[in-house]
Amino acid sequence: MPDYSAFETMLDVYGVIADDQEPYVEMWQLADEKAWWHQYRLEDQGYISLEHDATVIRTFEASYIPGLVQTRKYMRALFASVRAPRSKRWVEDQVAIRGRRQQRLRGDQPVEYHAIITESALRHADREQLLHINEVSELPNVTLQVILDSIGLHEGYNGSFALLDFPYPSDPRVLYVEHTEGSIHIEDPARVKSATLTFKHLSKLALTPEESAALIERLAAER
């Protein structure tokens, strides 16, 4: 990637006048900022790059607290639970990466974030984690809902997934799904539309954000 001086030279070479340079400068700044994760030895950078560029993220989590609202204590417990033992440095790197990702919820241009969590996913969350969820949910760009176990069977039992929108109309919405051996991201319009409708349906089944916050507050009081 060229430094800013070389980038300015390229704009001159291609005849981009000063009044038209702003969107190109924004893209250069975005690309330059991506470098933060290169210091970590990531096995899969796919989702982080998508998440970094997204303007809207909708996620359904069937089993865990969503990564962007996890506390560091919860993260460490989660990473320590993996089948193959990992080094302390690996765990701390993962915690640092997730902590950096959470910055997307704040700042000058925060991502619009809508998370739906199952009630069962809250069972392994301690008081600190539950209170943190409610704290984050108060951000104006964050919507958080809980689906009660009493709803019974629903499409969410097929698994967790995320939908990501991007700033440019030419960039299609992406469906991201993790599985035991890795992850996939899907751009096929029909499959993305189906997942979008599923998310909307799950949102209708879930408690409202206000009801969800009240439930989480009650659960925290019981811990």
Backbone torsions as a table, in degrees:
resi	resn	phi	psi	omega
1	MET	NA	131.8	-178.4
2	PRO	-70.9	150.7	172.8
3	ASP	-73.0	175.7	-172.0
4	TYR	-64.8	-35.3	179.3
5	SER	-62.6	-45.1	178.5
6	ALA	-66.2	-35.1	178.4
7	PHE	-63.3	-42.9	177.5
8	GLU	-62.1	-38.6	178.2
9	THR	-62.8	-40.4	179.2
10	MET	-62.6	-40.3	178.8
11	LEU	-62.3	-39.9	178.3
12	ASP	-65.4	-43.0	-179.3
13	VAL	-60.5	-39.8	-178.2
14	TYR	-87.8	4.9	172.9
15	GLY	73.9	28.0	178.5
16	VAL	-84.5	114.6	-177.6
17	ILE	-74.7	161.3	-174.3
18	ALA	-56.0	-40.1	-177.6
19	ASP	-66.1	-20.0	-176.8
20	ASP	-104.6	5.5	-171.4
21	GLN	-84.2	-19.8	-172.0
22	GLU	-53.1	-49.6	-179.1
23	PRO	-63.9	-31.8	178.3
24	TYR	-70.6	-38.4	177.2
25	VAL	-63.9	-41.6	178.9
26	GLU	-61.7	-41.1	179.0
27	MET	-65.9	-38.5	177.9
28	TRP	-64.1	-43.1	179.9
29	GLN	-63.2	-39.6	179.2
30	LEU	-64.3	-45.2	179.7
31	ALA	-64.7	-38.6	-179.9
32	ASP	-66.1	-38.2	-178.4
33	GLU	-68.3	-26.5	-178.5
34	LYS	-59.1	-23.2	-173.7
35	ALA	-61.8	-12.4	-175.1
36	TRP	-58.1	-33.3	-174.5
37	TRP	-85.6	-6.9	-178.8
38	HIS	-69.7	-18.1	179.0
39	GLN	-73.9	-13.4	179.5
40	TYR	-102.0	148.3	-179.0
41	ARG	-87.9	76.5	-175.5
42	LEU	-81.7	136.2	176.8
43	GLU	-79.9	-27.4	-179.2
44	ASP	-145.2	111.6	-179.3
45	GLN	-96.2	-1.4	-171.3
46	GLY	-55.0	-53.0	-175.1
47	TYR	-71.1	-36.8	-178.1
48	ILE	-60.5	-41.2	179.6
49	SER	-67.5	-37.8	177.1
50	LEU	-65.5	-47.1	-178.9
51	GLU	-61.8	-39.3	-179.0
52	HIS	-62.5	-36.9	-176.5
53	ASP	-87.0	-17.5	-172.5
54	ALA	-69.3	148.6	173.1
55	THR	-103.5	-23.3	178.2
56	VAL	-136.7	131.4	175.8
57	ILE	-126.8	126.3	173.1
58	ARG	-117.2	125.5	-176.9
59	THR	-134.5	139.4	172.5
60	PHE	-114.0	127.0	-179.3
61	GLU	-119.9	117.5	-176.2
62	ALA	-87.6	-28.6	-170.3
63	SER	-121.8	-29.0	-173.9
64	TYR	-124.7	165.5	169.9
65	ILE	-70.9	134.6	-179.7
66	PRO	-57.8	143.2	-174.6
67	GLY	-56.2	-36.4	-176.1
68	LEU	-74.1	-7.8	177.3
69	VAL	-123.0	16.2	178.7
70	GLN	-81.4	146.0	169.5
71	THR	-83.0	162.4	179.3
72	ARG	-65.0	-33.4	177.3
73	LYS	-63.5	-43.8	178.3
74	TYR	-64.1	-42.7	179.2
75	MET	-57.0	-48.7	-177.2
76	ARG	-62.1	-41.1	177.9
77	ALA	-63.6	-39.0	-179.7
78	LEU	-67.5	-47.0	-179.4
79	PHE	-67.7	-30.4	179.3
80	ALA	-72.5	-15.4	-176.1
81	SER	-87.0	-3.2	-176.9
82	VAL	-66.2	151.0	-175.8
83	ARG	-61.8	-49.5	-179.5
84	ALA	-83.6	123.3	-179.5
85	PRO	-57.7	139.1	179.4
86	ARG	-120.5	154.1	-179.9
87	SER	-71.5	159.4	177.4
88	LYS	-60.7	-37.8	179.9
89	ARG	-64.2	-40.1	178.9
90	TRP	-61.5	-45.4	-179.7
91	VAL	-61.0	-45.9	-178.3
92	GLU	-66.5	-33.9	175.1
93	ASP	-63.1	-43.5	-179.8
94	GLN	-64.7	-39.0	177.8
95	VAL	-64.5	-42.5	179.5
96	ALA	-64.2	-41.5	179.2
97	ILE	-62.8	-46.1	-179.0
98	ARG	-66.3	-37.6	176.7
99	GLY	-62.7	-39.7	177.9
100	ARG	-66.9	-39.4	178.6
101	ARG	-61.1	-34.2	-177.8
102	GLN	-65.4	-16.5	177.2
103	GLN	-64.9	-17.7	177.4
104	ARG	-61.4	-21.6	-179.1
105	LEU	-80.1	-11.7	-177.4
106	ARG	-129.1	176.9	178.4
107	GLY	104.5	-170.4	-175.8
108	ASP	-70.8	-34.3	-178.4
109	GLN	-129.9	68.0	-177.2
110	PRO	-69.3	149.2	177.4
111	VAL	-71.7	145.1	172.5
112	GLU	-80.2	120.7	-169.1
113	TYR	-125.3	124.8	178.8
114	HIS	-127.4	113.3	-178.8
115	ALA	-116.9	137.1	173.6
116	ILE	-117.9	126.5	-176.3
117	ILE	-122.4	143.5	174.6
118	THR	-78.4	151.0	177.4
119	GLU	-58.1	-37.8	-178.5
120	SER	-63.8	-28.7	178.8
121	ALA	-67.3	-20.9	-179.1
122	LEU	-81.7	-12.9	-173.2
123	ARG	-64.9	-32.3	-177.6
124	HIS	-96.1	12.1	178.2
125	ALA	-95.1	132.5	178.1
126	ASP	-82.8	-179.7	-176.3
127	ARG	-59.9	-43.6	-179.9
128	GLU	-58.6	-43.9	-179.3
129	GLN	-66.0	-42.4	-179.3
130	LEU	-63.7	-43.8	178.7
131	LEU	-65.1	-34.6	179.0
132	HIS	-66.1	-38.9	177.5
133	ILE	-58.0	-47.1	-179.3
134	ASN	-66.8	-34.3	177.5
135	GLU	-63.1	-46.7	-179.9
136	VAL	-65.9	-36.8	-177.2
137	SER	-65.5	-15.0	178.1
138	GLU	-78.5	-11.9	177.2
139	LEU	-64.3	140.8	-175.5
140	PRO	-64.9	-20.6	-179.2
141	ASN	-96.8	6.1	-176.2
142	VAL	-116.4	131.9	172.8
143	THR	-122.9	127.4	-178.7
144	LEU	-131.6	129.8	-179.6
145	GLN	-129.9	154.1	178.0
146	VAL	-120.6	135.1	173.3
147	ILE	-97.4	122.0	-179.8
148	LEU	-70.5	146.3	175.9
149	ASP	-61.9	-29.8	-177.3
150	SER	-65.9	-13.4	176.7
151	ILE	-62.4	-29.3	-178.0
152	GLY	89.2	-157.8	-177.8
153	LEU	-68.2	141.5	176.9
154	HIS	-154.1	173.7	-174.7
155	GLU	-64.7	-19.4	179.3
156	GLY	-63.1	-21.8	178.7
157	TYR	-67.9	-10.4	174.8
158	ASN	-72.4	-16.8	176.0
159	GLY	132.2	165.2	-179.5
160	SER	-75.2	154.7	177.2
161	PHE	-162.7	164.2	177.4
162	ALA	-135.2	147.4	175.7
163	LEU	-120.1	131.2	-176.3
164	LEU	-125.7	131.0	175.0
165	ASP	-107.2	153.3	-174.7
166	PHE	-125.9	163.2	-170.4
167	PRO	-70.2	-21.1	-175.1
168	TYR	-105.9	134.8	-178.1
169	PRO	-56.4	-27.2	-179.0
170	SER	-74.8	-14.1	179.2
171	ASP	-90.9	116.0	-177.2
172	PRO	-73.2	155.5	172.2
173	ARG	-61.3	142.5	-177.3
174	VAL	-117.6	137.1	173.1
175	LEU	-100.8	125.9	-178.4
176	TYR	-119.0	129.5	-177.8
177	VAL	-133.8	127.3	174.3
178	GLU	-95.3	147.1	175.2
179	HIS	-139.5	-179.4	-172.3
180	THR	-57.0	-37.9	-175.2
181	GLU	-102.3	12.3	179.5
182	GLY	149.9	-135.2	-177.6
183	SER	-160.4	163.6	174.8
184	ILE	-138.6	149.7	169.4
185	HIS	-123.0	138.7	-168.5
186	ILE	-121.2	132.4	177.8
187	GLU	-115.6	-3.0	-179.9
188	ASP	-57.3	120.0	-173.2
189	PRO	-55.5	-40.4	-177.3
190	ALA	-66.4	-42.2	-178.4
191	ARG	-72.9	-36.9	177.0
192	VAL	-65.7	-40.7	178.5
193	LYS	-63.2	-41.2	179.0
194	SER	-61.6	-43.3	178.8
195	ALA	-66.6	-35.6	177.7
196	THR	-63.5	-42.9	177.9
197	LEU	-65.6	-37.0	176.9
198	THR	-63.0	-43.1	179.5
199	PHE	-62.4	-43.7	179.0
200	LYS	-61.4	-40.2	179.5
201	HIS	-65.2	-43.5	179.0
202	LEU	-63.9	-35.5	178.4
203	SER	-64.2	-36.7	178.2
204	LYS	-69.9	-32.8	179.6
205	LEU	-74.3	-27.6	-173.7
206	ALA	-76.1	162.9	171.1
207	LEU	-63.7	156.3	174.1
208	THR	-65.9	163.3	176.8
209	PRO	-55.6	-39.0	179.9
210	GLU	-67.5	-44.4	178.2
211	GLU	-65.2	-37.5	179.3
212	SER	-63.7	-44.2	179.4
213	ALA	-62.6	-38.6	179.5
214	ALA	-66.1	-41.1	177.7
215	LEU	-62.8	-46.4	-178.7
216	ILE	-63.7	-37.0	177.6
217	GLU	-64.0	-40.4	178.4
218	ARG	-65.1	-42.9	179.8
219	LEU	-63.7	-38.8	179.0
220	ALA	-64.1	-39.1	179.9
221	ALA	-64.9	-25.9	-178.2
222	GLU	-84.1	-14.9	-176.4
223	ARG	-75.9	NA	NA
